[in-house]
Amino acid sequence: MDVDDRALRAVFQGIVDACDELPAIAARVEAETLGHLILGAQANIYNTTPGAYERTEDYLRSLDAKARATRTGIRVTISSDSPYASLIEYGRDGVDPAQLQAQAEAQADPSQPFTVGRSGQAWWLPGPVITGAQVFAARRMEELFSKQLQLALRRRR
């Protein structure tokens, strides 16, 4: 088997070039994930039929997304510092996080907010705002890096 050394070097350089774009990808994913968190909170809480609880928007203000790029990867942290965030996310009966994650990953379009029926009337159900945003962020990073990798490899040919 013959290996074309130049072609192999071009492939490796294309990967390095794509990795150079990780900081820009991280910044974009951070901003888009924060937007997804807001859409998820609206879909699971604020745009639903009101119930007995006053809607202060404290939960909405508690949501955060931070992305950090290294030379070879991106880490996205999605959080809420609200004291009742876990009650919103997993519901009163505490749905298994792995089960919610699997349901969110099974969504055909992760850019859409993930809901399982929580509302002002059904406040005890899960409102997986953070779980939906986690799946969105992972898919978005994969999509953006894949595009950069394809572009870098095309330029190297």
Backbone bond lengths (Angstrom), bond angles and torsions (degrees), N, CA, C in turn:
res aa  C-N    CA-C-N  psi(-1)  N-CA   C-N-CA  omega(-1)  CA-C   N-CA-C  phi
1 M - - - 1.440 - - 1.525 107.89 -
2 D 1.320 115.48 130.40 1.452 121.41 177.57 1.523 109.41 -97.81
3 V 1.313 114.81 136.79 1.457 121.11 177.51 1.523 107.98 -115.38
4 D 1.309 115.31 126.48 1.461 120.94 177.54 1.525 107.91 -82.64
5 D 1.314 115.53 105.56 1.460 121.99 -176.12 1.527 111.91 -58.63
6 R 1.313 117.56 -40.07 1.471 120.84 -179.72 1.522 111.15 -65.33
7 A 1.315 116.87 -41.73 1.462 120.44 -179.89 1.529 110.63 -65.62
8 L 1.312 115.98 -41.00 1.459 120.24 178.92 1.533 110.84 -64.20
9 R 1.313 116.63 -43.52 1.467 120.57 176.72 1.530 110.95 -61.48
10 A 1.314 116.76 -39.28 1.460 120.95 179.19 1.527 111.20 -62.78
11 V 1.327 116.06 -40.33 1.466 120.15 178.07 1.525 109.82 -63.41
12 F 1.319 117.14 -48.59 1.463 120.38 179.52 1.518 111.64 -61.51
13 Q 1.319 117.53 -40.68 1.462 120.32 178.68 1.522 110.36 -66.17
14 G 1.329 117.23 -35.37 1.463 120.77 176.00 1.521 111.70 -62.03
15 I 1.319 117.05 -39.05 1.464 121.07 177.40 1.528 110.15 -65.59
16 V 1.316 117.00 -44.01 1.470 121.13 177.70 1.523 110.19 -61.74
17 D 1.330 116.82 -43.29 1.467 120.29 178.76 1.531 111.47 -60.59
18 A 1.320 116.45 -41.68 1.460 120.38 178.86 1.526 110.70 -64.82
19 C 1.322 117.22 -38.32 1.469 121.13 178.34 1.529 111.21 -65.28
20 D 1.319 117.36 -28.34 1.466 120.34 176.72 1.531 111.74 -62.57
21 E 1.313 116.79 -20.31 1.470 121.50 -179.30 1.528 112.85 -89.17
22 L 1.325 118.23 -1.19 1.462 120.47 -177.11 1.533 113.84 -58.45
23 P 1.345 120.74 -40.73 1.470 118.34 177.37 1.531 113.22 -59.98
24 A 1.312 117.66 -40.88 1.469 120.93 178.50 1.529 110.61 -67.20
25 I 1.324 116.58 -39.82 1.463 120.51 177.72 1.522 109.57 -63.97
26 A 1.335 117.33 -43.01 1.472 121.12 179.85 1.523 110.93 -60.08
27 A 1.322 117.10 -44.18 1.463 120.36 -179.79 1.532 111.02 -62.72
28 R 1.305 115.97 -41.58 1.469 119.70 -179.94 1.526 111.25 -67.59
29 V 1.336 116.65 -43.59 1.468 120.68 179.75 1.527 110.18 -64.22
30 E 1.321 117.66 -39.54 1.467 120.61 178.13 1.526 110.84 -58.96
31 A 1.313 116.98 -50.13 1.466 121.10 -178.96 1.528 111.52 -63.59
32 E 1.320 116.96 -44.59 1.460 120.49 -178.72 1.526 111.34 -68.03
33 T 1.331 116.89 -34.49 1.461 120.08 179.40 1.522 110.43 -69.52
34 L 1.312 117.97 -39.01 1.463 120.11 175.45 1.528 110.23 -60.77
35 G 1.321 116.46 -41.52 1.468 119.88 175.11 1.518 111.73 -61.59
36 H 1.325 116.91 -39.65 1.466 120.72 178.48 1.525 110.58 -64.84
37 L 1.335 117.24 -38.91 1.470 120.64 177.22 1.532 110.61 -60.42
38 I 1.308 116.72 -42.70 1.459 120.72 179.52 1.524 110.52 -64.15
39 L 1.330 116.84 -45.40 1.472 120.04 177.43 1.519 111.25 -61.87
40 G 1.346 116.46 -40.09 1.465 120.45 179.04 1.513 112.27 -64.75
41 A 1.333 117.37 -40.80 1.468 120.58 177.91 1.529 110.13 -65.90
42 Q 1.314 116.95 -40.15 1.459 119.31 177.76 1.522 111.35 -64.05
43 A 1.335 117.13 -43.79 1.463 121.08 -177.86 1.521 112.32 -68.87
44 N 1.329 116.94 -34.71 1.465 120.32 -176.13 1.522 114.07 -92.78
45 I 1.339 117.10 -18.73 1.468 119.22 -174.75 1.524 111.30 -132.11
46 Y 1.328 116.11 -69.68 1.459 121.40 -163.82 1.525 115.41 -73.15
47 N 1.321 118.72 -26.00 1.467 120.38 178.42 1.526 112.18 -98.10
48 T 1.321 117.84 9.64 1.463 120.74 179.33 1.526 109.62 -93.52
49 T 1.325 116.14 170.51 1.459 121.62 177.73 1.524 109.52 -61.01
50 P 1.321 117.87 126.87 1.466 119.81 -179.67 1.526 112.43 -62.10
51 G 1.316 114.96 157.38 1.463 121.68 178.17 1.510 110.27 -133.14
52 A 1.315 115.90 -144.06 1.460 122.06 -174.24 1.527 113.07 -77.42
53 Y 1.340 117.99 -22.32 1.458 120.37 -175.04 1.525 111.97 -90.18
54 E 1.333 115.36 141.68 1.454 121.03 175.67 1.532 108.64 -73.28
55 R 1.306 116.86 137.88 1.463 122.11 179.76 1.527 109.31 -96.80
56 T 1.311 115.33 100.21 1.463 121.58 -175.72 1.523 112.98 -91.25
57 E 1.305 117.53 -13.78 1.468 125.41 -174.13 1.520 112.75 68.09
58 D 1.346 117.04 14.26 1.470 120.85 175.02 1.526 110.81 -60.90
59 Y 1.327 116.58 -41.33 1.471 119.43 179.66 1.526 110.63 -62.36
60 L 1.314 116.03 -43.79 1.467 120.79 179.18 1.525 110.68 -57.20
61 R 1.326 116.40 -43.48 1.465 120.61 179.86 1.525 112.46 -71.28
62 S 1.317 117.89 -18.28 1.471 121.39 -178.35 1.528 113.35 -82.69
63 L 1.318 117.32 -11.20 1.465 121.20 -175.34 1.525 111.63 -77.98
64 D 1.335 115.99 142.53 1.455 120.05 -178.94 1.526 110.62 -150.83
65 A 1.306 115.16 149.56 1.472 122.51 174.01 1.519 107.43 -136.63
66 K 1.306 116.10 130.02 1.465 122.43 177.47 1.520 107.76 -131.04
67 A 1.316 116.91 133.70 1.467 121.93 177.56 1.516 108.78 -123.00
68 R 1.322 115.11 140.81 1.465 120.74 179.28 1.518 107.79 -135.45
69 A 1.314 115.34 130.52 1.464 120.75 179.88 1.518 109.47 -101.43
70 T 1.321 115.01 141.82 1.456 122.24 168.73 1.524 106.15 -112.46
71 R 1.287 117.14 -173.56 1.468 120.99 179.76 1.527 111.98 -64.65
72 T 1.321 116.39 -27.27 1.470 119.21 -173.86 1.526 114.63 -126.17
73 G 1.312 118.37 7.37 1.455 117.96 -178.43 1.515 113.04 -169.88
74 I 1.317 114.33 177.81 1.457 122.49 178.93 1.523 107.44 -132.16
75 R 1.317 115.49 137.46 1.460 121.26 174.13 1.527 107.09 -117.72
76 V 1.329 116.76 126.31 1.458 122.04 177.79 1.525 107.28 -114.82
77 T 1.325 115.51 127.44 1.457 121.38 176.76 1.517 107.69 -111.15
78 I 1.327 115.61 124.21 1.453 122.30 -177.80 1.522 106.32 -118.73
79 S 1.332 116.43 126.75 1.460 117.88 -172.49 1.519 112.87 -151.15
80 S 1.324 113.40 170.08 1.456 124.02 169.88 1.516 106.68 -141.23
81 D 1.322 116.90 133.98 1.460 119.39 176.60 1.529 111.75 -97.94
82 S 1.312 116.36 15.51 1.454 121.20 177.00 1.528 110.07 -70.78
83 P 1.337 118.27 136.95 1.468 119.93 179.15 1.532 113.19 -65.53
84 Y 1.316 118.38 -18.99 1.463 121.20 -179.78 1.532 112.75 -110.13
85 A 1.321 116.86 17.22 1.471 120.63 -178.69 1.525 112.19 -59.21
86 S 1.326 118.17 -41.87 1.469 119.17 -178.44 1.522 111.60 -68.38
87 L 1.334 118.03 -30.84 1.469 120.18 176.25 1.522 110.64 -67.50
88 I 1.324 116.50 -37.12 1.462 119.19 176.10 1.528 109.68 -69.33
89 E 1.322 116.62 -49.27 1.460 121.37 -174.04 1.524 112.73 -62.19
90 Y 1.342 117.06 -47.29 1.473 121.68 -172.11 1.523 113.84 -107.84
91 G 1.324 117.98 -3.63 1.453 121.17 179.33 1.517 112.48 80.52
92 R 1.311 115.08 170.68 1.467 121.31 -177.56 1.513 112.21 -62.49
93 D 1.328 117.83 -36.60 1.462 121.10 -177.11 1.524 112.74 -88.31
94 G 1.314 117.61 0.67 1.460 121.47 175.32 1.519 115.17 66.06
95 V 1.316 117.15 67.54 1.461 122.02 176.68 1.532 109.22 -59.56
96 D 1.303 116.62 144.26 1.463 122.70 180.00 1.529 110.21 -61.50
97 P 1.355 117.81 124.72 1.468 120.47 179.40 1.534 112.83 -56.95
98 A 1.316 117.94 -36.98 1.468 120.29 179.37 1.528 110.81 -64.31
99 Q 1.320 116.52 -36.27 1.467 120.66 178.22 1.530 110.17 -66.01
100 L 1.327 117.04 -44.87 1.467 119.82 177.55 1.523 111.17 -62.67
101 Q 1.334 115.94 -41.29 1.461 120.69 179.77 1.534 110.09 -59.97
102 A 1.320 116.40 -45.53 1.466 120.61 179.65 1.531 110.94 -62.13
103 Q 1.327 117.08 -41.09 1.463 120.23 178.57 1.530 110.99 -64.99
104 A 1.329 115.97 -42.25 1.474 119.68 179.82 1.522 110.73 -65.02
105 E 1.332 117.18 -40.49 1.463 120.67 179.23 1.522 112.13 -67.18
106 A 1.325 117.27 -24.84 1.459 121.09 -179.50 1.527 112.54 -80.43
107 Q 1.319 117.75 -9.97 1.455 120.93 178.31 1.517 110.36 -59.75
108 A 1.296 116.74 138.37 1.466 120.60 178.81 1.529 111.02 -68.07
109 D 1.327 117.41 -36.70 1.465 121.50 -176.83 1.528 109.39 -127.59
110 P 1.335 117.52 95.15 1.464 119.82 -177.67 1.526 113.97 -69.67
111 S 1.325 117.88 -7.90 1.461 118.87 177.00 1.526 110.99 -74.38
112 Q 1.325 116.69 -16.70 1.457 121.33 177.10 1.531 109.88 -86.33
113 P 1.340 118.05 145.00 1.460 119.86 178.26 1.525 111.28 -58.68
114 F 1.320 115.43 143.15 1.459 122.55 179.89 1.524 108.16 -94.08
115 T 1.316 116.11 122.02 1.466 121.33 179.29 1.517 109.73 -131.99
116 V 1.321 115.22 151.14 1.470 120.34 175.57 1.525 111.36 -130.83
117 G 1.341 116.68 22.69 1.458 120.75 172.47 1.517 116.85 108.74
118 R 1.320 118.70 0.35 1.464 120.14 178.14 1.525 109.66 -61.90
119 S 1.311 116.55 143.26 1.464 122.68 175.91 1.521 108.16 -156.15
120 G 1.310 116.23 178.23 1.458 120.02 174.04 1.516 111.42 -63.55
121 Q 1.329 115.96 -27.25 1.468 120.91 177.84 1.523 111.64 -84.03
122 A 1.322 116.86 -34.97 1.482 122.13 179.73 1.529 108.42 -113.84
123 W 1.331 116.31 60.28 1.463 123.39 -174.12 1.528 113.43 -69.72
124 W 1.328 118.10 -15.82 1.469 122.00 -177.82 1.528 112.84 -82.00
125 L 1.338 117.05 -13.33 1.462 120.73 179.07 1.530 110.33 -77.66
126 P 1.325 116.97 159.51 1.470 119.30 176.56 1.526 111.76 -65.94
127 G 1.320 114.82 147.28 1.465 122.82 172.26 1.520 106.98 -127.93
128 P 1.338 117.12 77.95 1.471 121.92 -169.21 1.531 114.46 -71.42
129 V 1.311 115.84 67.41 1.465 122.95 179.78 1.529 110.15 -65.73
130 I 1.326 116.43 -50.92 1.463 121.56 -176.42 1.526 110.61 -70.83
131 T 1.327 117.01 -41.92 1.470 120.21 179.93 1.524 110.80 -60.21
132 G 1.322 117.51 -44.68 1.458 120.80 177.92 1.518 112.16 -61.93
133 A 1.335 116.11 -39.67 1.464 120.33 179.34 1.525 111.76 -68.81
134 Q 1.330 117.42 -33.26 1.466 120.40 177.05 1.527 110.82 -63.24
135 V 1.312 116.39 -45.48 1.462 120.39 179.53 1.526 109.54 -65.12
136 F 1.327 116.82 -42.80 1.463 120.39 177.50 1.526 110.64 -57.64
137 A 1.333 117.24 -49.33 1.470 121.45 -176.96 1.528 111.28 -60.45
138 A 1.327 116.83 -43.57 1.469 120.10 -179.41 1.524 110.80 -62.93
139 R 1.309 116.71 -45.70 1.466 119.94 -179.84 1.519 111.71 -67.23
140 R 1.323 116.41 -37.16 1.462 119.90 -178.98 1.525 111.44 -68.31
141 M 1.335 116.37 -41.44 1.472 119.12 176.32 1.521 110.50 -60.36
142 E 1.315 115.91 -44.94 1.465 120.62 179.67 1.525 110.90 -60.49
143 E 1.312 116.09 -44.49 1.469 121.18 -179.03 1.531 111.48 -64.22
144 L 1.323 117.20 -47.63 1.464 120.72 -177.73 1.526 111.88 -67.91
145 F 1.337 117.54 -40.46 1.458 119.22 178.91 1.523 110.44 -68.22
146 S 1.311 117.43 -39.31 1.462 120.89 178.45 1.529 110.85 -59.66
147 K 1.331 116.92 -41.92 1.467 120.49 177.83 1.525 110.92 -63.12
148 Q 1.331 116.78 -43.44 1.465 120.23 179.35 1.529 111.14 -64.30
149 L 1.297 116.33 -39.14 1.465 120.76 179.14 1.522 110.70 -65.09
150 Q 1.310 116.98 -43.68 1.459 120.39 177.93 1.531 111.45 -62.10
151 L 1.337 116.21 -43.91 1.468 119.73 178.12 1.524 111.37 -62.24
152 A 1.326 116.55 -44.51 1.472 120.48 -178.13 1.537 110.55 -64.60
153 L 1.309 117.11 -39.82 1.467 119.83 -179.65 1.526 110.95 -70.44
154 R 1.323 118.09 -35.22 1.471 120.48 177.21 1.522 110.77 -65.05
155 R 1.327 116.13 -39.76 1.471 119.75 -179.40 1.530 111.10 -67.25
156 R 1.314 117.76 -25.44 1.460 121.99 -177.26 1.519 113.62 -83.84
157 R 1.296 117.33 -10.72 1.478 120.06 -177.27 1.479 111.53 -75.69
